[in-house]
Amino acid sequence: MVTDPTLKEVYSLVLTQWPLVAGAYALLWAGLVVYVGFALKRLNGLGKQVEVLEAALARRSGDAG
């Protein structure tokens, strides 16, 4: 067992507060998943805009030539 009183106090605090730590990590991961989801949605939308712009540029180039 732990004989150092400082370590004993730290371990007692950590073991009693683990639900808060687990909750904080859960919120962090949930936030990260939401952020990545929004980023991917935005990236998909930008890809569609690029396709539209490429099509418009191709039409314009076809009309000029």
N, C-alpha and C positions, 0 to 999 in steps of 0.2 A: 504494500500500500504506500501511499504518498506520506512522507514524513515532514516535508517542508510545509509550514503553516501558510505561506503565501500561495503555494500551488494548491493547497487544500481549499483555500478560499476561492481561488480562480475556478477550480473545477466545480465547486459547489454552485457558483454563480452560473457557469455555463450549463451545467446539467439542469438547473431549475428554469433557465431562460431559453431552452432549446425551441419551444414552440414559436417564440418571437423571431428567432433567427430563421427558422424554417419558413415562417410566414413572409419574412423580408425577402428571402431568396425566391419564394414562389411569386411574389409581386414583381421582383426584378425580371424573372424569366417570362412572366406573362406580358410585362411591358415590352420586353425585347421581341417576343413573338408578334405582338400587335404592330410594333414599329416596322419589323421586317415585312409583315403583311401589307402595310400601307405603302412601303417602299416598292414592293413588287407590283402592286396594283398601279402605282404611278409609272413605273418603268414600262409596264404593258401598255398603258395609255400613250406614253411617249413613242413607243414603237409603232403604234397605229398612226400617230401623227406624222412620223417620218415616212411611212408608206404612202400616206396621202400626199405629202409634199413631193416625194419622188415621182408619183404618178402625174402630178400637176407639172412638174419640171419636164417629164418625158413628153407630155402633151404639148407643152410650150415649145420644146425643141423640135418636135415633129411638125408643128405648124410653121416654124421659121424655116425649116429645111425643105 
